[in-house]
Amino acid sequence: MTLEEIRNFFNNDRFAMGIGCHIDEAEPGRSVVSLNVEDRHLNGNNVVQGGVMFTLADIACAVATCADGTISVSADGSISYFSAAKGKKLIAEATVLKKGRTLSYAEALITDETGKKIAKASFTMCRISG
């Protein structure tokens, strides 16, 4: 799939795209998805809410897994937060470490625009078609 085809497909993910996730790069097994931090993404402590970062990592792993034309959904996911995100932009770089016939495993590293490591997430993805 081309980058535009991938973007068009994931535009149907109304939640991730609705909060501002943007697919910057995509190829089979790898993706980069970013999010410009806005006031609506902040929690009561004025830092990015953890669920926003989980969603960013989830969509990045989904893009990396589906970029070959298959369709997969998250079957399991976890995230470890290293530091509060205080920058203006978050970037999730995802890599598929293992792609099987039904299940795949992907990881995403979230950084800010300065390269500061914010969080790392891992997902087991389940192929549903393709």
N, CA, C and O atoms as a GROMACS GRO file, in nm:
protein
  520
    1MET      N    1   0.084  -0.118   0.000
    1MET     CA    2   0.000   0.000   0.000
    1MET      C    3   0.088   0.125   0.000
    1MET      O    4   0.194   0.128   0.063
    2THR      N    5   0.043   0.226  -0.071
    2THR     CA    6   0.114   0.353  -0.070
    2THR      C    7   0.081   0.429   0.060
    2THR      O    8  -0.013   0.393   0.131
    3LEU      N    9   0.158   0.532   0.089
    3LEU     CA   10   0.131   0.612   0.209
    3LEU      C   11  -0.009   0.672   0.203
    3LEU      O   12  -0.080   0.674   0.303
    4GLU      N   13  -0.049   0.721   0.087
    4GLU     CA   14  -0.184   0.779   0.074
    4GLU      C   15  -0.293   0.674   0.094
    4GLU      O   16  -0.395   0.703   0.157
    5GLU      N   17  -0.273   0.554   0.041
    5GLU     CA   18  -0.371   0.447   0.062
    5GLU      C   19  -0.383   0.411   0.210
    5GLU      O   20  -0.493   0.388   0.260
    6ILE      N   21  -0.269   0.407   0.279
    6ILE     CA   22  -0.269   0.377   0.422
    6ILE      C   23  -0.341   0.489   0.498
    6ILE      O   24  -0.424   0.462   0.585
    7ARG      N   25  -0.309   0.614   0.465
    7ARG     CA   26  -0.377   0.727   0.531
    7ARG      C   27  -0.527   0.721   0.508
    7ARG      O   28  -0.605   0.742   0.601
    8ASN      N   29  -0.569   0.693   0.384
    8ASN     CA   30  -0.712   0.685   0.353
    8ASN      C   31  -0.780   0.574   0.432
    8ASN      O   32  -0.890   0.592   0.483
    9PHE      N   33  -0.714   0.459   0.441
    9PHE     CA   34  -0.770   0.347   0.517
    9PHE      C   35  -0.786   0.386   0.664
    9PHE      O   36  -0.892   0.363   0.723
   10PHE      N   37  -0.682   0.444   0.724
   10PHE     CA   38  -0.686   0.475   0.866
   10PHE      C   39  -0.767   0.600   0.899
   10PHE      O   40  -0.791   0.628   1.016
   11ASN      N   41  -0.809   0.675   0.799
   11ASN     CA   42  -0.902   0.786   0.825
   11ASN      C   43  -1.032   0.734   0.884
   11ASN      O   44  -1.106   0.809   0.948
   12ASN      N   45  -1.062   0.605   0.861
   12ASN     CA   46  -1.180   0.543   0.919
   12ASN      C   47  -1.166   0.521   1.070
   12ASN      O   48  -1.265   0.495   1.138
   13ASP      N   49  -1.044   0.531   1.121
   13ASP     CA   50  -1.024   0.520   1.265
   13ASP      C   51  -1.056   0.656   1.326
   13ASP      O   52  -0.967   0.737   1.352
   14ARG      N   53  -1.182   0.678   1.346
   14ARG     CA   54  -1.230   0.811   1.386
   14ARG      C   55  -1.176   0.857   1.521
   14ARG      O   56  -1.158   0.977   1.542
   15PHE      N   57  -1.150   0.764   1.612
   15PHE     CA   58  -1.098   0.808   1.742
   15PHE      C   59  -0.954   0.857   1.730
   15PHE      O   60  -0.924   0.971   1.767
   16ALA      N   61  -0.865   0.773   1.677
   16ALA     CA   62  -0.723   0.812   1.667
   16ALA      C   63  -0.705   0.935   1.580
   16ALA      O   64  -0.630   1.026   1.616
   17MET      N   65  -0.772   0.938   1.466
   17MET     CA   66  -0.758   1.054   1.378
   17MET      C   67  -0.829   1.176   1.439
   17MET      O   68  -0.786   1.289   1.419
   18GLY      N   69  -0.937   1.151   1.511
   18GLY     CA   70  -1.012   1.259   1.573
   18GLY      C   71  -0.937   1.330   1.684
   18GLY      O   72  -0.961   1.448   1.709
   19ILE      N   73  -0.844   1.259   1.750
   19ILE     CA   74  -0.765   1.326   1.854
   19ILE      C   75  -0.640   1.391   1.796
   19ILE      O   76  -0.564   1.457   1.867
   20GLY      N   77  -0.618   1.372   1.665
   20GLY     CA   78  -0.508   1.442   1.599
   20GLY      C   79  -0.390   1.358   1.557
   20GLY      O   80  -0.287   1.415   1.521
   21CYS      N   81  -0.400   1.226   1.561
   21CYS     CA   82  -0.289   1.142   1.514
   21CYS      C   83  -0.269   1.163   1.364
   21CYS      O   84  -0.366   1.175   1.288
   22HIS      N   85  -0.143   1.168   1.321
   22HIS     CA   86  -0.111   1.188   1.180
   22HIS      C   87  -0.007   1.085   1.138
   22HIS      O   88   0.098   1.072   1.201
   23ILE      N   89  -0.035   1.013   1.031
   23ILE     CA   90   0.058   0.912   0.980
   23ILE      C   91   0.162   0.984   0.894
   23ILE      O   92   0.132   1.036   0.787
   24ASP      N   93   0.286   0.986   0.944
   24ASP     CA   94   0.395   1.054   0.874
   24ASP      C   95   0.468   0.962   0.777
   24ASP      O   96   0.504   1.003   0.667
   25GLU      N   97   0.491   0.838   0.820
   25GLU     CA   98   0.562   0.740   0.739
   25GLU      C   99   0.497   0.604   0.760
   25GLU      O  100   0.447   0.574   0.869
   26ALA      N  101   0.497   0.522   0.656
   26ALA     CA  102   0.443   0.387   0.669
   26ALA      C  103   0.500   0.298   0.560
   26ALA      O  104   0.504   0.334   0.442
   27GLU      N  105   0.542   0.183   0.602
   27GLU     CA  106   0.586   0.078   0.511
   27GLU      C  107   0.564  -0.053   0.585
   27GLU      O  108   0.553  -0.053   0.708
   28PRO      N  109   0.556  -0.164   0.515
   28PRO     CA  110   0.533  -0.290   0.585
   28PRO      C  111   0.636  -0.311   0.697
   28PRO      O  112   0.756  -0.314   0.673
   29GLY      N  113   0.584  -0.326   0.819
   29GLY     CA  114   0.670  -0.352   0.933
   29GLY      C  115   0.720  -0.230   1.008
   29GLY      O  116   0.789  -0.245   1.108
   30ARG      N  117   0.688  -0.110   0.961
   30ARG     CA  118   0.738   0.012   1.026
   30ARG      C  119   0.645   0.129   0.999
   30ARG      O  120   0.588   0.142   0.891
   31SER      N  121   0.632   0.216   1.100
   31SER     CA  122   0.555   0.339   1.080
   31SER      C  123   0.603   0.448   1.175
   31SER      O  124   0.668   0.420   1.277
   32VAL      N  125   0.570   0.571   1.140
   32VAL     CA  126   0.590   0.686   1.227
   32VAL      C  127   0.459   0.762   1.228
   32VAL      O  128   0.409   0.804   1.123
   33VAL      N  129   0.404   0.781   1.347
   33VAL     CA  130   0.278   0.852   1.364
   33VAL      C  131   0.301   0.961   1.469
   33VAL      O  132   0.360   0.936   1.574
   34SER      N  133   0.254   1.082   1.440
   34SER     CA  134   0.278   1.193   1.532
   34SER      C  135   0.147   1.256   1.578
   34SER      O  136   0.040   1.230   1.523
   35LEU      N  137   0.161   1.338   1.681
   35LEU     CA  138   0.046   1.408   1.738
   35LEU      C  139   0.096   1.543   1.790
   35LEU      O  140   0.188   1.548   1.872
   36ASN      N  141   0.035   1.650   1.742
   36ASN     CA  142   0.065   1.783   1.796
   36ASN      C  143  -0.016   1.799   1.924
   36ASN      O  144  -0.138   1.791   1.923
   37VAL      N  145   0.054   1.822   2.034
   37VAL     CA  146  -0.010   1.831   2.165
   37VAL      C  147  -0.092   1.959   2.175
   37VAL      O  148  -0.042   2.070   2.150
   38GLU      N  149  -0.218   1.942   2.212
   38GLU     CA  150  -0.310   2.053   2.232
   38GLU      C  151  -0.362   2.049   2.375
   38GLU      O  152  -0.344   1.950   2.446
   39ASP      N  153  -0.426   2.155   2.415
   39ASP     CA  154  -0.481   2.165   2.550
   39ASP      C  155  -0.575   2.048   2.580
   39ASP      O  156  -0.579   2.001   2.694
   40ARG      N  157  -0.650   2.002   2.482
   40ARG     CA  158  -0.747   1.894   2.503
   40ARG      C  159  -0.681   1.761   2.536
   40ARG      O  160  -0.748   1.669   2.583
   41HIS      N  161  -0.549   1.749   2.513
   41HIS     CA  162  -0.477   1.626   2.542
   41HIS      C  163  -0.422   1.620   2.684
   41HIS      O  164  -0.366   1.518   2.725
   42LEU      N  165  -0.436   1.729   2.759
   42LEU     CA  166  -0.374   1.739   2.891
   42LEU      C  167  -0.468   1.691   3.001
   42LEU      O  168  -0.590   1.704   2.992
   43ASN      N  169  -0.408   1.636   3.106
   43ASN     CA  170  -0.487   1.595   3.222
   43ASN      C  171  -0.487   1.706   3.327
   43ASN      O  172  -0.443   1.818   3.299
   44GLY      N  173  -0.535   1.677   3.446
   44GLY     CA  174  -0.544   1.776   3.552
   44GLY      C  175  -0.409   1.828   3.602
   44GLY      O  176  -0.403   1.933   3.665
   45ASN      N  177  -0.302   1.755   3.572
   45ASN     CA  178  -0.167   1.798   3.610
   45ASN      C  179  -0.099   1.875   3.498
   45ASN      O  180   0.020   1.906   3.506
   46ASN      N  181  -0.174   1.906   3.392
   46ASN     CA  182  -0.123   1.978   3.275
   46ASN      C  183  -0.012   1.904   3.200
   46ASN      O  184   0.079   1.966   3.145
   47VAL      N  185  -0.021   1.772   3.199
   47VAL     CA  186   0.068   1.690   3.116
   47VAL      C  187  -0.021   1.601   3.029
   47VAL      O  188  -0.138   1.581   3.059
   48VAL      N  189   0.036   1.548   2.922
   48VAL     CA  190  -0.042   1.466   2.829
   48VAL      C  191  -0.099   1.345   2.903
   48VAL      O  192  -0.027   1.273   2.972
   49GLN      N  193  -0.228   1.323   2.887
   49GLN     CA  194  -0.298   1.212   2.949
   49GLN      C  195  -0.244   1.080   2.892
   49GLN      O  196  -0.220   1.070   2.772
   50GLY      N  197  -0.226   0.982   2.978
   50GLY     CA  198  -0.169   0.854   2.936
   50GLY      C  199  -0.245   0.785   2.826
   50GLY      O  200  -0.184   0.720   2.740
   51GLY      N  201  -0.376   0.797   2.826
   51GLY     CA  202  -0.457   0.733   2.722
   51GLY      C  203  -0.430   0.789   2.583
   51GLY      O  204  -0.442   0.718   2.484
   52VAL      N  205  -0.392   0.916   2.576
   52VAL     CA  206  -0.355   0.976   2.448
   52VAL      C  207  -0.231   0.907   2.394
   52VAL      O  208  -0.224   0.874   2.276
   53MET      N  209  -0.132   0.886   2.481
   53MET     CA  210  -0.009   0.821   2.438
   53MET      C  211  -0.032   0.675   2.402
   53MET      O  212   0.028   0.623   2.308
   54PHE      N  213  -0.121   0.607   2.478
   54PHE     CA  214  -0.154   0.469   2.445
   54PHE      C  215  -0.217   0.462   2.306
   54PHE      O  216  -0.184   0.374   2.227
   55THR      N  217  -0.309   0.554   2.278
   55THR     CA  218  -0.374   0.556   2.147
   55THR      C  219  -0.272   0.582   2.037
   55THR      O  220  -0.277   0.518   1.932
   56LEU      N  221  -0.180   0.675   2.059
   56LEU     CA  222  -0.077   0.706   1.960
   56LEU      C  223   0.007   0.582   1.930
   56LEU      O  224   0.034   0.551   1.814
   57ALA      N  225   0.048   0.511   2.034
   57ALA     CA  226   0.128   0.390   2.015
   57ALA      C  227   0.047   0.281   1.946
   57ALA      O  228   0.098   0.211   1.859
   58ASP      N  229  -0.079   0.266   1.985
   58ASP     CA  230  -0.167   0.164   1.927
   58ASP      C  231  -0.184   0.186   1.777
   58ASP      O  232  -0.172   0.092   1.699
   59ILE      N  233  -0.213   0.308   1.737
   59ILE     CA  234  -0.233   0.335   1.594
   59ILE      C  235  -0.103   0.318   1.517
   59ILE      O  236  -0.105   0.271   1.403
   60ALA      N  237   0.010   0.356   1.576
   60ALA     CA  238   0.139   0.338   1.509
   60ALA      C  239   0.167   0.190   1.485
   60ALA      O  240   0.212   0.153   1.377
   61CYS      N  241   0.140   0.106   1.584
   61CYS     CA  242   0.160  -0.038   1.567
   61CYS      C  243   0.062  -0.096   1.466
   61CYS      O  244   0.099  -0.185   1.388
   62ALA      N  245  -0.060  -0.048   1.466
   62ALA     CA  246  -0.159  -0.095   1.368
   62ALA      C  247  -0.116  -0.059   1.226
   62ALA      O  248  -0.125  -0.142   1.136
   63VAL      N  249  -0.068   0.063   1.207
   63VAL     CA  250  -0.022   0.105   1.074
   63VAL      C  251   0.095   0.019   1.028
   63VAL      O  252   0.097  -0.028   0.914
   64ALA      N  253   0.192  -0.003   1.116
   64ALA     CA  254   0.309  -0.085   1.079
   64ALA      C  255   0.268  -0.227   1.044
   64ALA      O  256   0.325  -0.288   0.954
   65THR      N  257   0.169  -0.280   1.115
   65THR     CA  258   0.124  -0.418   1.090
   65THR      C  259   0.038  -0.428   0.965
   65THR      O  260   0.046  -0.528   0.893
   66CYS      N  261  -0.042  -0.327   0.936
   66CYS     CA  262  -0.136  -0.332   0.824
   66CYS      C  263  -0.081  -0.275   0.694
   66CYS      O  264  -0.146  -0.284   0.590
   67ALA      N  265   0.038  -0.216   0.697
   67ALA     CA  266   0.092  -0.149   0.578
   67ALA      C  267   0.116  -0.243   0.461
   67ALA      O  268   0.136  -0.198   0.349
   68ASP      N  269   0.115  -0.374   0.486
   68ASP     CA  270   0.133  -0.470   0.376
   68ASP      C  271   0.000  -0.509   0.313
   68ASP      O  272  -0.003  -0.595   0.225
   69GLY      N  273  -0.109  -0.447   0.358
   69GLY     CA  274  -0.240  -0.475   0.299
   69GLY      C  275  -0.326  -0.567   0.382
   69GLY      O  276  -0.443  -0.586   0.350
   70THR      N  277  -0.271  -0.626   0.488
   70THR     CA  278  -0.354  -0.708   0.576
   70THR      C  279  -0.425  -0.616   0.676
   70THR      O  280  -0.384  -0.502   0.696
   71ILE      N  281  -0.528  -0.666   0.737
   71ILE     CA  282  -0.598  -0.589   0.839
   71ILE      C  283  -0.586  -0.663   0.972
   71ILE      O  284  -0.625  -0.779   0.984
   72SER      N  285  -0.531  -0.593   1.069
   72SER     CA  286  -0.512  -0.650   1.202
   72SER      C  287  -0.567  -0.554   1.306
   72SER      O  288  -0.574  -0.433   1.284
   73VAL      N  289  -0.607  -0.609   1.419
   73VAL     CA  290  -0.654  -0.529   1.532
   73VAL      C  291  -0.574  -0.568   1.655
   73VAL      O  292  -0.515  -0.676   1.660
   74SER      N  293  -0.572  -0.481   1.752
   74SER     CA  294  -0.500  -0.509   1.876
   74SER      C  295  -0.571  -0.618   1.955
   74SER      O  296  -0.692  -0.612   1.978
   75ALA      N  297  -0.494  -0.719   1.996
   75ALA     CA  298  -0.547  -0.824   2.082
   75ALA      C  299  -0.501  -0.803   2.226
   75ALA      O  300  -0.567  -0.845   2.321
   76ASP      N  301  -0.388  -0.737   2.242
   76ASP     CA  302  -0.332  -0.711   2.374
   76ASP      C  303  -0.234  -0.596   2.362
   76ASP      O  304  -0.165  -0.583   2.261
   77GLY      N  305  -0.228  -0.513   2.463
   77GLY     CA  306  -0.134  -0.402   2.460
   77GLY      C  307  -0.093  -0.358   2.598
   77GLY      O  308  -0.170  -0.369   2.694
   78SER      N  309   0.029  -0.308   2.608
   78SER     CA  310   0.076  -0.252   2.734
   78SER      C  311   0.170  -0.136   2.704
   78SER      O  312   0.228  -0.128   2.596
   79ILE      N  313   0.184  -0.048   2.802
   79ILE     CA  314   0.268   0.069   2.784
   79ILE      C  315   0.341   0.098   2.915
   79ILE      O  316   0.286   0.082   3.024
   80SER      N  317   0.464   0.141   2.902
   80SER     CA  318   0.543   0.187   3.017
   80SER      C  319   0.577   0.332   2.992
   80SER      O  320   0.630   0.368   2.887
   81TYR      N  321   0.547   0.417   3.089
   81TYR     CA  322   0.574   0.560   3.078
   81TYR      C  323   0.707   0.591   3.146
   81TYR      O  324   0.730   0.550   3.260
   82PHE      N  325   0.794   0.663   3.076
   82PHE     CA  326   0.926   0.697   3.129
   82PHE      C  327   0.929   0.837   3.188
   82PHE      O  328   0.994   0.862   3.289
   83SER      N  329   0.858   0.928   3.123
   83SER     CA  330   0.866   1.068   3.160
   83SER      C  331   0.737   1.138   3.118
   83SER      O  332   0.673   1.097   3.022
   84ALA      N  333   0.700   1.242   3.190
   84ALA     CA  334   0.585   1.321   3.149
   84ALA      C  335   0.617   1.389   3.016
   84ALA      O  336   0.727   1.441   2.997
   85ALA      N  337   0.522   1.387   2.926
   85ALA     CA  338   0.540   1.452   2.797
   85ALA      C  339   0.508   1.600   2.813
   85ALA      O  340   0.394   1.637   2.844
   86LYS      N  341   0.606   1.684   2.793
   86LYS     CA  342   0.586   1.827   2.810
   86LYS      C  343   0.609   1.905   2.681
   86LYS      O  344   0.590   2.027   2.677
   87GLY      N  345   0.651   1.836   2.575
   87GLY     CA  346   0.678   1.902   2.448
   87GLY      C  347   0.550   1.936   2.374
   87GLY      O  348   0.440   1.916   2.424
   88LYS      N  349   0.568   1.987   2.255
   88LYS     CA  350   0.456   2.028   2.170
   88LYS      C  351   0.417   1.922   2.068
   88LYS      O  352   0.314   1.934   2.002
   89LYS      N  353   0.500   1.817   2.056
   89LYS     CA  354   0.473   1.713   1.957
   89LYS      C  355   0.521   1.579   2.012
   89LYS      O  356   0.628   1.569   2.071
   90LEU      N  357   0.440   1.477   1.991
   90LEU     CA  358   0.478   1.340   2.026
   90LEU      C  359   0.491   1.259   1.898
   90LEU      O  360   0.412   1.274   1.805
   91ILE      N  361   0.592   1.174   1.894
   91ILE     CA  362   0.619   1.091   1.778
   91ILE      C  363   0.629   0.946   1.823
   91ILE      O  364   0.706   0.914   1.913
   92ALA      N  365   0.550   0.859   1.760
   92ALA     CA  366   0.557   0.715   1.788
   92ALA      C  367   0.617   0.645   1.668
   92ALA      O  368   0.562   0.651   1.558
   93GLU      N  369   0.730   0.580   1.689
   93GLU     CA  370   0.790   0.500   1.582
   93GLU      C  371   0.767   0.354   1.617
   93GLU      O  372   0.813   0.305   1.720
   94ALA      N  373   0.696   0.286   1.529
   94ALA     CA  374   0.657   0.146   1.554
   94ALA      C  375   0.732   0.052   1.462
   94ALA      O  376   0.760   0.084   1.346
   95THR      N  377   0.762  -0.066   1.516
   95THR     CA  378   0.828  -0.171   1.440
   95THR      C  379   0.760  -0.303   1.469
   95THR      O  380   0.732  -0.335   1.585
   96VAL      N  381   0.733  -0.379   1.364
   96VAL     CA  382   0.680  -0.514   1.381
   96VAL      C  383   0.799  -0.605   1.400
   96VAL      O  384   0.885  -0.618   1.312
   97LEU      N  385   0.805  -0.669   1.515
   97LEU     CA  386   0.917  -0.758   1.545
   97LEU      C  387   0.894  -0.900   1.500
   97LEU      O  388   0.988  -0.973   1.470
   98LYS      N  389   0.765  -0.941   1.494
   98LYS     CA  390   0.731  -1.075   1.448
   98LYS      C  391   0.594  -1.070   1.383
   98LYS      O  392   0.497  -1.024   1.444
   99LYS      N  393   0.586  -1.118   1.261
   99LYS     CA  394   0.456  -1.123   1.192
   99LYS      C  395   0.427  -1.269   1.157
   99LYS      O  396   0.496  -1.329   1.075
  100GLY      N  397   0.324  -1.323   1.220
  100GLY     CA  398   0.283  -1.460   1.194
  100GLY      C  399   0.160  -1.462   1.106
  100GLY      O  400   0.114  -1.358   1.059
  101ARG      N  401   0.106  -1.582   1.084
  101ARG     CA  402  -0.013  -1.595   1.000
  101ARG      C  403  -0.135  -1.530   1.064
  101ARG      O  404  -0.218  -1.472   0.995
  102THR      N  405  -0.146  -1.539   1.197
  102THR     CA  406  -0.262  -1.484   1.268
  102THR      C  407  -0.222  -1.373   1.365
  102THR      O  408  -0.289  -1.270   1.372
  103LEU      N  409  -0.115  -1.394   1.440
  103LEU     CA  410  -0.072  -1.298   1.540
  103LEU      C  411   0.061  -1.233   1.503
  103LEU      O  412   0.150  -1.297   1.447
  104SER      N  413   0.072  -1.107   1.534
  104SER     CA  414   0.197  -1.032   1.515
  104SER      C  415   0.229  -0.960   1.643
  104SER      O  416   0.142  -0.936   1.727
  105TYR      N  417   0.356  -0.924   1.659
  105TYR     CA  418   0.401  -0.850   1.777
  105TYR      C  419   0.471  -0.724   1.730
  105TYR      O  420   0.560  -0.729   1.645
  106ALA      N  421   0.429  -0.611   1.784
  106ALA     CA  422   0.487  -0.482   1.745
  106ALA      C  423   0.517  -0.399   1.869
  106ALA      O  424   0.452  -0.413   1.973
  107GLU      N  425   0.617  -0.312   1.856
  107GLU     CA  426   0.652  -0.220   1.962
  107GLU      C  427   0.657  -0.078   1.908
  107GLU      O  428   0.688  -0.056   1.791
  108ALA      N  429   0.628   0.018   1.994
  108ALA     CA  430   0.635   0.159   1.956
  108ALA      C  431   0.709   0.236   2.065
  108ALA      O  432   0.681   0.221   2.184
  109LEU      N  433   0.803   0.317   2.023
  109LEU     CA  434   0.874   0.408   2.112
  109LEU      C  435   0.818   0.548   2.089
  109LEU      O  436   0.816   0.597   1.976
  110ILE      N  437   0.774   0.611   2.196
  110ILE     CA  438   0.720   0.747   2.186
  110ILE      C  439   0.826   0.844   2.237
  110ILE      O  440   0.879   0.828   2.347
  111THR      N  441   0.856   0.943   2.154
  111THR     CA  442   0.949   1.050   2.191
  111THR      C  443   0.879   1.183   2.170
  111THR      O  444   0.772   1.190   2.110
  112ASP      N  445   0.941   1.290   2.221
  112ASP     CA  446   0.890   1.423   2.188
  112ASP      C  447   0.977   1.480   2.077
  112ASP      O  448   1.067   1.413   2.026
  113GLU      N  449   0.951   1.604   2.040
  113GLU     CA  450   1.023   1.663   1.926
  113GLU      C  451   1.172   1.684   1.953
  113GLU      O  452   1.248   1.708   1.859
  114THR      N  453   1.215   1.675   2.079
  114THR     CA  454   1.358   1.689   2.110
  114THR      C  455   1.429   1.555   2.112
  114THR      O  456   1.551   1.549   2.128
  115GLY      N  457   1.353   1.445   2.096
  115GLY     CA  458   1.410   1.312   2.101
  115GLY      C  459   1.404   1.249   2.239
  115GLY      O  460   1.450   1.136   2.257
  116LYS      N  461   1.347   1.319   2.336
  116LYS     CA  462   1.334   1.265   2.472
  116LYS      C  463   1.239   1.146   2.470
  116LYS      O  464   1.129   1.155   2.416
  117LYS      N  465   1.281   1.034   2.530
  117LYS     CA  466   1.199   0.914   2.535
  117LYS      C  467   1.089   0.933   2.640
  117LYS      O  468   1.117   0.961   2.756
  118ILE      N  469   0.965   0.917   2.596
  118ILE     CA  470   0.849   0.939   2.682
  118ILE      C  471   0.786   0.807   2.728
  118ILE      O  472   0.750   0.793   2.845
  119ALA      N  473   0.774   0.711   2.636
  119ALA     CA  474   0.708   0.585   2.670
  119ALA      C  475   0.743   0.479   2.566
  119ALA      O  476   0.786   0.510   2.455
  120LYS      N  477   0.722   0.354   2.604
  120LYS     CA  478   0.737   0.243   2.511
  120LYS      C  479   0.618   0.150   2.529
  120LYS      O  480   0.578   0.119   2.641
  121ALA      N  481   0.561   0.108   2.417
  121ALA     CA  482   0.443   0.022   2.420
  121ALA      C  483   0.466  -0.103   2.336
  121ALA      O  484   0.546  -0.103   2.243
  122SER      N  485   0.395  -0.208   2.372
  122SER     CA  486   0.401  -0.331   2.292
  122SER      C  487   0.259  -0.382   2.271
  122SER      O  488   0.173  -0.370   2.358
  123PHE      N  489   0.236  -0.438   2.153
  123PHE     CA  490   0.103  -0.485   2.116
  123PHE      C  491   0.112  -0.620   2.046
  123PHE      O  492   0.201  -0.644   1.965
  124THR      N  493   0.020  -0.708   2.080
  124THR     CA  494  -0.004  -0.828   2.002
  124THR      C  495  -0.120  -0.794   1.911
  124THR      O  496  -0.226  -0.752   1.957
  125MET      N  497  -0.099  -0.811   1.781
  125MET     CA  498  -0.200  -0.777   1.681
  125MET      C  499  -0.257  -0.906   1.623
  125MET      O  500  -0.184  -1.002   1.599
  126CYS      N  501  -0.387  -0.907   1.601
  126CYS     CA  502  -0.456  -1.023   1.545
  126CYS      C  503  -0.505  -0.993   1.404
  126CYS      O  504  -0.582  -0.899   1.383
  127ARG      N  505  -0.461  -1.071   1.309
  127ARG     CA  506  -0.502  -1.053   1.169
  127ARG      C  507  -0.647  -1.095   1.154
  127ARG      O  508  -0.687  -1.204   1.195
  128ILE      N  509  -0.727  -1.004   1.091
  128ILE     CA  510  -0.868  -1.038   1.070
  128ILE      C  511  -0.903  -1.052   0.922
  128ILE      O  512  -1.008  -1.107   0.889
  129SER      N  513  -0.816  -1.002   0.831
  129SER     CA  514  -0.838  -1.023   0.688
  129SER      C  515  -0.714  -0.985   0.611
  129SER      O  516  -0.618  -0.931   0.665
  130GLY      N  517  -0.719  -1.016   0.481
  130GLY     CA  518  -0.608  -0.980   0.391
  130GLY      C  519  -0.521  -1.089   0.363
  130GLY      O  520  -0.423  -1.073   0.289
   0.00000   0.00000   0.00000
